[in-house]
Amino acid sequence: MSSGAWKRYRRFGVGLAGLLALGACKEEPPPAAQPSAEAAEGAAEKKPAVDQKIANAVAAAEATARSEAGASNGQAAPPPDGILGAEAAAREVAPGAPAQIVLGGEGSAPRVRLGAGRLSPGPGPTGKLVLDYRSGGSVMPTIEFELKPKVVPAGAATQPASVPPAPAAGEGNLLLSYALGGARPADDQPGRLPENARAEIAKLNGSTIDLVTLPNGALVEQRHKLAGKNADLEPIVAGGGEALAALALPYPDVPVGAGAFWMVKSRETMDGTPVIAYRMIKLLELGAGGAAKLSINTRRYLIEPTMAMPGLPPHQVRRFESEGEATLSIKPGSSFPDSADTRDAFMALVTPNDRPNQALPLRSELSAKVSFQR
């Protein structure tokens, strides 16, 4: 690895080219020496595991999904290194295919039919997104956006461009497009902002987040487009896309009540890297008017043993862990939640191709609050 590439990697996540790094926060000092791959991997194994109940539920739901798909002879247990591989990922969710849903239980009476049934073209309700993103030793400002969603038919220009669409997803797709506006620092910040932060954050106005979905809300692909030319701002917009993609949920096609649970698995991106996401969703309670409160626990697995982070040198991922949790409140017949609170994080151990005895740790955390007006 060249010294320039190494420096770019070490500086990754320091904070929007120094313009937005919080004045009250300090970057964590680099270690005196990079740990060996064996030592770093051993340290990772000491990390507390995900809640075993959640892991077991995801594994059981995955096994059910495999059985229903006619692939019950596949491996039901999650891969211990967090990397599925392209072949196994294709068995789970084919490239270009929509998110899949498996109902585990309908819950107790009373029951309601969640979701709008079918998204329809037209403008959606105005919303708000508050985003907090952290990478490595850097803490970014907490940013608030206005969301203006609209739904349009996904024509040829808006179909997934990376792969030919699967037959089940090739026709009738919709494009749920979010325009980001009113970008500004949120009232609550983890530290002191520099004077030019507000002007830099305002450059995000005009960015867009696009979700290609089926009419029932099942995610096919997520994309985003950064306004302006400051590439250092892109992780924030990409993080917003990840948060909104996590809320693009298909719902069971039967009424459900308190205690109902189901799994949704989909192809998504995390920090620009393709992943397979498994979400275990539980209906906690039904409130007035049938409004449902949901809990969502997420596990993500890499499709390939590489990551697409800017400045990262050629490498192999030795270990990947990604967990998330969310709460969501939604009314029957609505395609947009009243409110949602999400938290996601990942940790990876990466070995540069020209330094096979070193394992470099990568970490990222993302939290978001989303609400829509009625």
C-alpha positions in Angstrom: 0.0 0.0 0.0 1.4 3.4 -0.9 1.9 5.9 2.0 -0.7 8.1 0.5 -3.3 5.4 0.4 -2.4 4.4 4.0 -2.9 8.0 5.2 -6.2 8.3 3.4 -7.4 5.2 5.1 -6.2 6.3 8.6 -8.0 9.6 8.1 -11.3 8.1 6.9 -14.2 9.3 8.9 -12.2 12.2 10.6 -15.0 14.5 9.5 -16.1 16.2 6.3 -12.6 17.4 5.3 -12.2 19.0 8.7 -15.1 21.5 8.1 -17.7 19.8 10.2 -15.8 18.0 12.9 -17.2 19.0 16.2 -15.0 21.4 18.1 -15.7 19.8 21.4 -14.9 16.3 20.2 -11.4 14.8 19.7 -10.5 12.0 17.3 -9.4 8.9 19.1 -5.6 8.6 19.0 -4.3 5.9 16.6 -2.7 2.9 18.3 1.1 2.7 18.5 1.1 -0.3 16.1 -1.6 -2.1 14.1 -2.6 -5.4 15.7 -2.0 -8.6 13.9 -4.9 -10.2 12.2 -5.0 -13.0 14.8 -4.9 -10.6 17.7 -7.5 -8.3 16.3 -9.8 -11.2 15.4 -9.4 -12.7 18.9 -10.3 -9.4 20.4 -13.4 -9.3 18.2 -14.5 -12.7 19.5 -14.5 -11.3 23.0 -17.1 -8.7 22.0 -20.5 -9.5 23.5 -22.7 -11.4 21.1 -26.0 -10.1 19.8 -29.0 -11.0 22.0 -29.2 -14.7 21.6 -33.0 -14.7 21.6 -32.9 -12.3 18.6 -30.2 -14.4 16.9 -32.2 -17.6 17.4 -35.3 -16.0 16.1 -33.6 -14.7 13.0 -32.0 -18.1 12.4 -35.3 -19.9 12.8 -37.1 -17.5 10.5 -34.3 -17.8 8.0 -34.7 -21.6 8.1 -38.4 -21.2 7.5 -37.9 -18.9 4.6 -35.4 -21.4 3.0 -37.9 -24.2 3.5 -40.7 -22.3 1.8 -38.4 -21.3 -1.0 -37.5 -25.0 -1.6 -34.0 -24.6 -0.4 -34.2 -26.2 3.0 -31.0 -28.0 2.5 -29.1 -24.7 2.7 -27.3 -23.6 5.8 -29.8 -22.1 8.2 -27.3 -20.8 10.8 -25.8 -17.3 10.2 -22.2 -17.4 8.9 -19.9 -16.9 11.9 -17.7 -14.4 10.1 -20.7 -12.3 8.9 -20.0 -12.9 5.2 -22.6 -14.8 3.1 -20.8 -15.0 -0.2 -22.5 -14.2 -3.6 -24.0 -17.7 -4.1 -25.6 -18.0 -0.7 -26.8 -14.4 -0.9 -28.4 -15.1 -4.3 -30.3 -18.0 -2.6 -31.5 -15.7 0.1 -32.6 -12.8 -2.1 -31.8 -12.9 -5.8 -30.1 -9.8 -7.4 -32.9 -7.4 -8.4 -35.6 -9.2 -6.4 -37.8 -7.5 -3.9 -37.7 -7.9 -0.1 -39.3 -11.1 1.1 -41.6 -11.5 4.1 -42.3 -14.6 6.2 -45.1 -14.4 8.8 -44.3 -16.3 12.0 -47.5 -15.6 14.0 -50.7 -13.5 13.6 -50.9 -12.4 17.3 -53.9 -12.1 19.5 -57.2 -10.4 18.8 -58.1 -7.6 18.1 -56.2 -7.6 14.8 -55.8 -5.0 12.1 -54.5 -4.9 8.6 -51.3 -2.9 8.5 -49.9 -1.1 5.5 -51.7 0.7 2.7 -52.0 -2.5 0.7 -50.6 -0.8 -2.4 -48.5 2.4 -2.7 -50.1 4.7 -5.3 -48.4 7.5 -7.3 -48.6 11.0 -5.9 -47.1 13.1 -3.2 -46.6 11.8 0.3 -46.9 13.5 3.7 -44.1 16.0 4.7 -41.7 14.5 7.1 -38.7 15.2 9.2 -35.4 13.3 9.5 -32.9 13.8 12.3 -29.6 12.0 11.6 -26.6 11.3 13.8 -23.6 9.6 12.1 -20.3 8.5 13.6 -17.4 6.8 12.0 -14.3 5.6 13.7 -13.1 8.3 16.2 -15.1 11.0 14.5 -18.4 12.5 15.7 -20.4 14.3 13.0 -23.0 17.0 13.7 -26.5 15.9 14.2 -28.4 17.2 11.2 -32.1 17.8 10.7 -33.8 17.5 7.2 -37.2 18.2 5.8 -38.5 15.2 3.8 -40.8 15.6 0.8 -41.7 12.2 -0.6 -43.4 11.4 -3.8 -44.3 8.1 -5.5 -44.0 7.7 -9.3 -44.1 4.6 -11.5 -40.6 3.2 -11.9 -40.0 3.4 -15.6 -37.0 2.1 -17.5 -34.9 5.0 -16.2 -35.6 4.2 -12.6 -35.4 0.4 -12.6 -32.4 -1.1 -10.8 -29.4 -0.4 -13.0 -26.9 -2.8 -11.4 -28.6 -6.0 -12.5 -31.5 -7.1 -14.7 -34.7 -7.0 -12.5 -36.0 -10.4 -11.4 -39.3 -11.4 -13.0 -41.2 -10.8 -9.8 -39.9 -7.3 -9.6 -39.5 -6.3 -13.2 -43.0 -4.9 -13.7 -45.1 -2.6 -11.5 -42.2 -1.2 -9.5 -42.6 2.2 -7.9 -40.1 4.8 -7.1 -40.4 6.4 -3.7 -38.3 9.5 -3.9 -37.4 11.7 -1.0 -36.2 15.2 -1.6 -34.0 16.5 1.2 -34.5 20.2 2.1 -34.1 22.6 5.0 -30.8 20.9 6.1 -29.6 22.5 9.3 -27.9 21.6 12.6 -30.3 19.9 15.0 -31.0 21.7 18.3 -29.1 19.0 20.3 -25.5 18.4 19.4 -22.8 16.1 20.9 -20.3 19.0 20.9 -19.6 22.5 19.7 -20.0 23.3 16.0 -17.5 25.3 14.1 -18.7 28.6 12.7 -19.0 27.4 9.1 -20.9 24.3 9.9 -24.4 25.7 9.1 -23.3 26.8 5.6 -21.7 23.5 4.9 -24.7 21.6 6.1 -27.0 23.7 3.9 -25.2 22.4 0.8 -27.0 19.1 1.4 -30.3 20.7 0.2 -31.5 19.2 -3.0 -30.0 15.8 -2.3 -32.4 12.9 -3.0 -32.9 9.4 -1.6 -34.7 7.0 -4.0 -36.2 3.7 -2.9 -37.4 1.3 -5.7 -40.2 -0.8 -4.2 -43.1 -3.1 -5.1 -46.6 -1.6 -4.6 -46.8 -3.4 -1.2 -43.7 -1.5 0.0 -41.2 -4.3 -0.4 -37.7 -2.8 -1.1 -36.0 -3.7 -4.4 -33.1 -1.2 -4.3 -32.0 2.0 -2.6 -30.1 4.8 -4.2 -29.1 8.4 -3.3 -27.8 11.5 -5.1 -25.7 14.1 -3.4 -26.3 17.8 -4.2 -23.3 19.9 -4.8 -19.7 18.7 -5.3 -18.6 18.1 -1.7 -18.1 14.3 -1.6 -17.2 14.6 2.1 -20.9 15.1 2.8 -22.0 12.0 1.0 -21.9 9.6 4.1 -24.6 11.7 5.7 -27.0 11.4 2.7 -26.1 7.7 2.3 -26.9 7.2 6.0 -30.3 8.9 5.5 -30.9 6.4 2.7 -30.1 3.5 5.0 -32.5 4.8 7.7 -35.3 5.3 5.2 -34.7 1.9 3.6 -35.0 0.3 7.0 -38.6 1.7 7.2 -39.6 0.5 3.7 -41.4 -2.6 5.1 -43.9 -4.9 3.5 -46.6 -6.0 5.9 -48.4 -9.3 6.3 -51.3 -9.7 3.9 -53.6 -10.8 6.8 -54.7 -8.9 9.9 -52.3 -9.1 12.9 -52.5 -8.3 16.5 -50.3 -7.8 19.6 -47.6 -10.5 19.7 -47.6 -11.0 15.9 -44.1 -11.4 14.4 -42.6 -11.7 10.9 -39.3 -11.5 9.2 -38.3 -9.4 6.2 -35.1 -10.0 4.3 -33.8 -7.7 1.6 -30.8 -6.6 -0.4 -29.5 -3.2 0.7 -26.4 -1.1 1.1 -24.6 -0.1 4.2 -21.9 2.6 3.9 -22.0 1.9 0.2 -21.5 -1.9 0.6 -24.1 -4.5 -0.6 -25.5 -6.5 2.3 -28.4 -8.9 3.0 -30.5 -7.6 5.8 -32.8 -9.7 8.1 -35.4 -7.9 10.1 -37.3 -9.6 12.9 -40.4 -7.4 13.4 -42.8 -7.8 16.4 -46.1 -6.0 17.0 -45.9 -4.9 20.6 -49.3 -3.3 21.0 -52.3 -1.8 19.3 -53.2 1.7 20.4 -56.2 3.9 19.8 -57.6 3.6 16.3 -55.5 0.5 15.7 -52.2 2.3 15.6 -49.5 -0.3 15.9 -46.2 0.0 17.8 -43.5 -2.3 16.3 -40.1 -3.3 17.4 -37.5 -4.2 14.7 -34.2 -6.0 15.2 -31.9 -6.2 12.3 -28.8 -8.3 11.4 -26.9 -7.6 8.2 -24.4 -9.8 6.4 -21.8 -8.9 3.7 -22.4 -10.4 0.2 -18.7 -10.2 -0.7 -15.6 -10.0 1.6 -14.9 -6.4 0.6 -16.2 -3.0 1.6 -16.8 0.1 -0.6 -15.7 2.8 1.7 -13.8 5.8 0.1 -10.1 5.7 0.5 -10.0 2.1 1.7 -7.1 0.2 0.0 -7.5 -3.2 -1.7 -8.4 -5.6 1.1 -10.3 -8.6 2.4 -12.8 -8.5 5.2 -12.1 -11.2 7.8 -15.0 -10.5 10.1 -18.2 -8.4 9.8 -20.9 -7.7 12.4 -23.9 -5.4 11.9 -26.8 -5.0 14.3 -29.7 -2.6 14.5 -32.8 -1.9 16.4 -35.8 0.3 15.8 -39.2 1.2 17.1 -42.0 2.3 14.8 -45.5 3.6 15.1 -47.9 3.3 12.1 -51.6 3.5 11.5 -53.6 1.0 9.5 -53.9 2.0 5.9 -50.8 4.2 5.9 -47.6 3.8 3.9 -45.6 6.1 6.1 -45.0 5.7 9.8 -46.2 8.4 12.3 -42.8 8.1 13.9 -39.7 5.9 14.0 -36.5 5.7 15.9 -33.6 3.6 14.5 -30.1 2.7 15.5 -27.6 0.7 13.5 -23.9 -0.1 13.8 -21.3 -2.3 12.2 -17.8 -3.5 13.0 -15.4 -5.0 10.5 -11.9 -6.4 10.6 -10.1 -5.6 7.3 -6.8 -7.0 6.1 -5.0 -4.9 3.4 -3.8 -7.1 0.5 -0.3 -5.9 0.9 -0.3 -6.3 4.7 -1.8 -9.7 5.3 -0.7 -9.9 8.9 -2.5 -6.8 10.0 -6.2 -6.4 10.8 -7.7 -2.9 10.6 -10.8 -2.2 12.6 -13.7 -0.3 11.0 -16.7 1.0 12.9 -19.7 3.1 12.1 -22.8 4.1 14.0 -26.0 5.6 12.7 -29.1 6.8 14.5 -32.1 8.5 13.0 -35.5 9.8 14.1 -38.2 10.0 11.4 -41.7 11.5 11.6 -44.4 12.3 9.1 -47.2 14.9 9.4 -50.8 14.0 9.0 
